[in-house]
Amino acid sequence: MSNFIKLNFYMFFVVLSSGCTTIGSYVLSNPDVYLSEAEFIKAAPEEIGFTRSEFCSPDKKECIPYITAPPYHADDFPTNGSVYYNLHAIGNGVENTVTHRMTADTFNRFKGTALLLHGYGGNKEVMMATAIYFRAIGMNVVIPDLFGHGESNETFVFAAREHQILSKLLGQLANEIEGPTIVIGHSMGALTASNLLSSEQVDAAILLAPMMRFDLAAKKYLPYKAPFLSRIFSDHIDDIIIQTMKNASVTLDETDLLNNLTNTRKPVLLVNSNIDSVSPPSYFLSDANSQVTQLIFKNRAHSSLMAFDKQDSSKIEKWLLKLEDVQTAMYSSSHE
């Protein structure tokens, strides 16, 4: 029985005695009750070239599990060999199947490292389709579990605090990194990605269906994601959010990545869908910044934006080429 179904039974028996605010706070602060909207790669990370590791802060107070993989190399594939992914996603009243096959003769067109960050209720494994794409274009990939997700033993903090330990992790990996480091975050993971823009280890960010400030996102998330829970909590949602954030010692302001977008001096690519209620395109351009570029993919479910088809990837790579040109110009200028 899934965690989500168990939760419904649990709530049926205790919601009247415990109160909606308590139960609602439990739901929001426990990502393991999340019901996935997408079908992901079934293979274990080790089966497709990933290595498991863990990084801890010097005082051992925080640890973060992660997986890494190198870029694909054409020499490792037979003639006409290729890599392929297929992601099926449902949400916002639409179904999307995102597929992409990349042949070995197209590999290794870029250099660098991609730090991939999953969203609420996900884990490092759900980003493996995204990783296949970045490995194919020539980048090393690093994928951690955010606090309170997957194999992480840390307390869930709405993706607001992980940037500090992740910056240290990137610093440790710096000697293995050639080219720019780009952090790619989906949904709630985009908050961590935007926080990492302040790190000297990060050169740019790609934010896929980034989450609005948590209270706004939660009010949009529950009605389409969990209608049953939404009906129960609708009259108490503000109290639930206040209690949840208080329990985690996280402020609403810490969950609003608009502050980072307004102030960043590093290139940022926003990828939104015109029908995504959790990540509406208009929300993220209220304070325009010339460093921020926005792409809007048509009629795409929220979770489907973790993966790119051939048409999507051409737009992503156009931005990457500009980033590469900027990096080259900066390097040349510093060595004149």
C-alpha positions as CSV (number, residue, x, y, z in Angstrom):
1,M,0.0,0.0,0.0
2,S,1.5,3.4,-0.9
3,N,2.3,6.0,1.7
4,F,-0.3,8.3,0.2
5,I,-3.1,5.7,0.6
6,K,-2.0,4.9,4.1
7,L,-2.1,8.6,4.9
8,N,-5.8,8.8,3.7
9,F,-6.7,5.9,6.0
10,Y,-4.8,7.5,8.9
11,M,-6.5,10.8,8.4
12,F,-9.9,9.3,8.2
13,F,-9.6,8.0,11.8
14,V,-7.7,10.8,13.5
15,V,-8.5,14.1,11.8
16,L,-11.5,14.8,14.0
17,S,-9.5,14.2,17.2
18,S,-6.2,15.7,16.2
19,G,-7.4,18.7,14.2
20,C,-6.8,19.7,10.6
21,T,-3.9,22.0,11.4
22,T,-1.8,19.2,13.0
23,I,-2.6,16.7,10.3
24,G,-2.1,19.2,7.5
25,S,1.3,20.2,8.9
26,Y,2.3,16.6,9.0
27,V,1.4,16.2,5.4
28,L,3.3,19.2,4.2
29,S,6.4,18.5,6.2
30,N,6.7,14.9,5.2
31,P,7.6,14.5,1.5
32,D,7.3,10.7,1.7
33,V,3.5,11.1,1.3
34,Y,4.0,12.6,-2.1
35,L,2.3,10.8,-5.0
36,S,4.4,11.0,-8.1
37,E,2.9,12.5,-11.2
38,A,5.6,11.0,-13.5
39,E,7.0,7.6,-14.4
40,F,10.7,7.6,-14.0
41,I,13.6,5.4,-15.0
42,K,13.3,2.1,-13.3
43,A,17.0,1.1,-13.3
44,A,19.1,1.5,-10.2
45,P,21.7,4.3,-10.5
46,E,24.6,1.8,-10.5
47,E,23.1,0.0,-13.5
48,I,23.4,3.1,-15.7
49,G,26.8,4.4,-14.6
50,F,26.3,6.3,-11.4
51,T,28.4,6.0,-8.2
52,R,26.9,6.5,-4.7
53,S,28.7,8.8,-2.2
54,E,28.0,10.9,0.9
55,F,29.4,14.3,1.8
56,C,29.4,15.6,5.4
57,S,30.3,19.0,6.8
58,P,33.6,19.2,8.7
59,D,31.8,19.0,12.0
60,K,29.7,16.1,10.8
61,K,26.5,17.9,11.8
62,E,25.1,17.6,8.3
63,C,25.5,14.9,5.7
64,I,24.1,14.7,2.2
65,P,23.9,11.5,0.1
66,Y,24.5,12.0,-3.7
67,I,25.3,10.1,-6.9
68,T,27.7,11.1,-9.6
69,A,28.4,10.1,-13.2
70,P,30.8,11.2,-15.9
71,P,29.8,12.3,-19.4
72,Y,29.1,9.7,-22.1
73,H,31.9,9.1,-24.6
74,A,31.3,8.1,-28.1
75,D,34.1,5.5,-27.9
76,D,32.2,3.6,-25.3
77,F,29.3,3.0,-27.7
78,P,29.0,0.8,-30.8
79,T,28.6,2.4,-34.2
80,N,25.3,4.2,-34.4
81,G,24.9,3.8,-30.6
82,S,22.6,6.1,-28.6
83,V,21.1,6.9,-25.2
84,Y,17.4,7.4,-24.7
85,Y,14.8,8.4,-22.1
86,N,11.1,8.4,-22.0
87,L,9.2,10.3,-19.2
88,H,5.4,10.2,-18.9
89,A,3.8,12.9,-16.7
90,I,0.3,13.9,-15.7
91,G,-0.8,17.2,-14.2
92,N,-2.7,20.4,-14.8
93,G,-5.3,18.4,-16.8
94,V,-2.8,17.2,-19.4
95,E,-0.6,14.1,-20.1
96,N,2.9,14.5,-21.6
97,T,5.3,11.9,-22.8
98,V,8.8,13.4,-23.2
99,T,11.2,11.3,-25.2
100,H,14.7,12.0,-26.6
101,R,17.3,9.8,-28.3
102,M,20.8,11.1,-28.6
103,T,23.3,9.4,-30.9
104,A,26.9,9.0,-30.0
105,D,28.0,11.3,-32.8
106,T,26.3,14.2,-30.9
107,F,28.0,13.7,-27.6
108,N,30.5,16.0,-25.8
109,R,29.5,19.3,-27.3
110,F,29.8,21.1,-23.9
111,K,32.1,20.9,-20.9
112,G,31.3,21.4,-17.2
113,T,29.4,20.0,-14.3
114,A,25.6,19.9,-13.8
115,L,24.3,19.8,-10.2
116,L,20.8,18.4,-10.4
117,L,18.2,19.1,-7.7
118,H,14.9,17.3,-7.4
119,G,11.6,18.8,-6.2
120,Y,9.2,18.2,-3.3
121,G,8.7,14.5,-2.6
122,G,11.3,13.4,-5.1
123,N,14.8,12.0,-4.6
124,K,18.1,11.9,-6.5
125,E,16.9,9.0,-8.6
126,V,14.0,10.9,-10.2
127,M,16.6,13.2,-11.8
128,M,18.4,10.5,-13.7
129,A,16.5,11.2,-17.0
130,T,17.6,14.8,-16.7
131,A,21.1,13.5,-16.0
132,I,21.1,11.4,-19.2
133,Y,20.7,14.5,-21.2
134,F,23.5,16.5,-19.5
135,R,25.8,13.5,-19.6
136,A,25.2,13.1,-23.4
137,I,26.0,16.8,-24.1
138,G,29.3,16.3,-22.3
139,M,28.9,17.2,-18.6
140,N,29.6,15.5,-15.3
141,V,26.5,15.2,-13.2
142,V,26.1,15.4,-9.4
143,I,22.6,14.6,-7.9
144,P,22.0,14.9,-4.1
145,D,19.0,14.0,-2.0
146,L,17.6,17.2,-0.5
147,F,17.1,17.2,3.3
148,G,14.2,15.0,4.3
149,H,14.1,13.2,1.0
150,G,15.4,9.8,-0.3
151,E,18.3,8.6,1.8
152,S,18.8,11.9,3.6
153,N,18.6,11.7,7.4
154,E,18.3,15.5,7.8
155,T,15.2,17.3,8.8
156,F,13.0,18.6,6.0
157,V,13.6,22.4,5.5
158,F,11.7,23.2,2.3
159,A,15.0,23.3,0.3
160,A,15.9,26.5,2.0
161,R,19.2,25.4,3.8
162,E,20.9,22.9,1.6
163,H,22.9,25.4,-0.4
164,Q,25.5,25.8,2.3
165,I,26.6,22.1,2.4
166,L,26.2,21.8,-1.4
167,S,28.6,24.7,-1.9
168,K,31.1,22.9,0.2
169,L,30.6,19.7,-1.8
170,L,31.2,21.5,-5.0
171,G,34.3,23.0,-3.5
172,Q,35.6,19.5,-2.7
173,L,34.9,18.4,-6.3
174,A,36.5,21.6,-7.8
175,N,39.7,19.8,-8.9
176,E,37.6,17.3,-10.9
177,I,35.6,20.0,-12.7
178,E,36.5,21.4,-16.1
179,G,34.3,24.2,-17.4
180,P,31.4,25.9,-15.8
181,T,29.3,24.5,-13.0
182,I,25.6,24.9,-13.7
183,V,23.0,24.1,-11.0
184,I,19.7,22.7,-12.3
185,G,16.7,22.6,-10.0
186,H,13.2,21.4,-10.5
187,S,10.2,22.8,-8.6
188,M,11.2,23.1,-4.9
189,G,14.7,22.2,-5.9
190,A,14.9,25.4,-7.9
191,L,14.9,27.3,-4.5
192,T,18.2,25.6,-3.6
193,A,19.5,26.2,-7.1
194,S,18.8,29.9,-6.8
195,N,20.4,30.1,-3.3
196,L,23.5,28.5,-4.8
197,L,23.9,31.5,-7.2
198,S,25.7,33.2,-4.3
199,S,28.3,30.5,-4.2
200,E,31.6,31.1,-5.9
201,Q,31.5,27.5,-7.0
202,V,28.5,28.1,-9.2
203,D,28.5,29.9,-12.6
204,A,24.8,29.7,-13.7
205,A,21.5,28.1,-13.0
206,I,18.6,26.5,-14.8
207,L,15.3,26.6,-12.9
208,L,12.7,24.1,-14.2
209,A,9.2,24.9,-13.2
210,P,10.5,26.8,-10.1
211,M,8.3,26.9,-7.0
212,M,6.6,30.1,-6.0
213,R,6.9,31.2,-2.4
214,F,5.8,28.2,-0.4
215,D,2.4,29.5,0.9
216,L,1.4,30.5,-2.6
217,A,2.6,27.2,-4.1
218,A,0.9,25.1,-1.4
219,K,-2.5,26.7,-2.2
220,K,-2.1,25.9,-5.9
221,Y,-0.5,22.5,-5.3
222,L,-3.1,20.7,-3.1
223,P,-6.3,21.2,-5.3
224,Y,-4.9,19.5,-8.4
225,K,-2.5,17.2,-6.6
226,A,-4.6,15.9,-3.8
227,P,-8.3,17.0,-4.1
228,F,-9.4,14.9,-1.1
229,L,-6.8,16.5,1.2
230,S,-7.6,19.9,-0.3
231,R,-11.3,19.7,0.6
232,I,-10.4,18.8,4.2
233,F,-7.8,21.5,4.6
234,S,-9.3,24.3,2.5
235,D,-10.6,26.3,5.5
236,H,-7.4,25.8,7.5
237,I,-4.7,26.1,4.9
238,D,-3.2,29.4,6.2
239,D,-2.9,28.0,9.8
240,I,-1.4,24.8,8.4
241,I,1.2,26.7,6.5
242,I,2.1,28.9,9.5
243,Q,2.4,25.8,11.7
244,T,4.5,23.9,9.2
245,M,7.0,26.7,8.6
246,K,7.2,27.3,12.4
247,N,8.0,23.6,13.1
248,A,10.8,23.7,10.5
249,S,12.1,27.1,11.7
250,V,12.0,28.3,8.1
251,T,10.4,31.7,7.2
252,L,8.2,32.2,4.1
253,D,10.7,34.7,2.9
254,E,13.4,32.0,2.8
255,T,11.2,30.1,0.3
256,D,10.8,32.9,-2.1
257,L,13.4,32.7,-4.9
258,L,12.4,36.0,-6.4
259,N,14.9,37.7,-4.1
260,N,17.7,35.7,-5.7
261,L,16.5,36.3,-9.2
262,T,16.3,40.0,-8.6
263,N,19.8,40.3,-7.3
264,T,21.8,37.7,-9.2
265,R,24.6,38.7,-11.5
266,K,24.9,35.3,-12.9
267,P,23.0,33.9,-15.9
268,V,19.7,32.1,-15.1
269,L,17.4,30.2,-17.4
270,L,13.8,29.9,-16.3
271,V,11.8,27.1,-17.9
272,N,8.0,27.4,-17.4
273,S,4.8,26.0,-18.8
274,N,1.9,28.2,-19.9
275,I,-0.5,26.0,-17.9
276,D,1.5,25.3,-14.8
277,S,-0.5,26.6,-11.8
278,V,2.3,25.9,-9.3
279,S,4.9,27.7,-11.4
280,P,3.0,30.4,-13.4
281,P,5.4,32.2,-15.8
282,S,4.2,35.7,-14.9
283,Y,5.2,35.2,-11.2
284,F,8.9,35.1,-12.0
285,L,9.2,38.2,-14.2
286,S,7.7,40.7,-11.8
287,D,11.2,42.1,-11.2
288,A,13.0,41.8,-14.5
289,N,16.8,41.1,-14.4
290,S,18.8,41.2,-17.6
291,Q,20.7,38.1,-16.4
292,V,17.4,36.1,-16.4
293,T,16.1,34.4,-19.6
294,Q,12.7,32.7,-19.7
295,L,11.5,29.9,-21.9
296,I,7.8,28.9,-21.9
297,F,7.0,25.4,-23.1
298,K,3.4,25.0,-24.3
299,N,0.9,22.7,-22.5
300,R,3.4,20.9,-20.3
301,A,2.6,19.4,-16.9
302,H,4.6,20.6,-13.9
303,S,6.7,17.4,-13.5
304,S,7.3,17.0,-17.3
305,L,9.6,19.9,-17.3
306,M,12.3,17.7,-15.7
307,A,13.0,16.3,-19.2
308,F,13.6,17.8,-22.7
309,D,12.6,16.5,-26.1
310,K,14.6,17.3,-29.2
311,Q,12.8,20.6,-29.7
312,D,13.2,21.6,-26.1
313,S,16.9,20.7,-26.0
314,S,17.7,22.9,-29.0
315,K,16.4,25.9,-26.9
316,I,18.3,24.8,-23.8
317,E,21.5,24.5,-25.9
318,K,21.1,27.9,-27.5
319,W,21.3,29.3,-24.0
320,L,24.2,27.1,-23.1
321,L,26.1,28.3,-26.1
322,K,25.7,31.9,-25.0
323,L,26.9,30.9,-21.5
324,E,29.9,29.3,-23.1
325,D,30.7,32.4,-25.1
326,V,30.5,34.6,-22.0
327,Q,32.7,32.2,-20.1
328,T,35.3,32.2,-22.9
329,A,35.3,36.0,-23.1
330,M,35.7,36.4,-19.4
331,Y,38.6,33.9,-19.4
332,S,40.3,35.7,-22.2
333,S,39.9,39.1,-20.6
334,S,41.4,37.9,-17.3
335,H,44.5,36.6,-19.1
336,E,45.3,39.6,-21.3
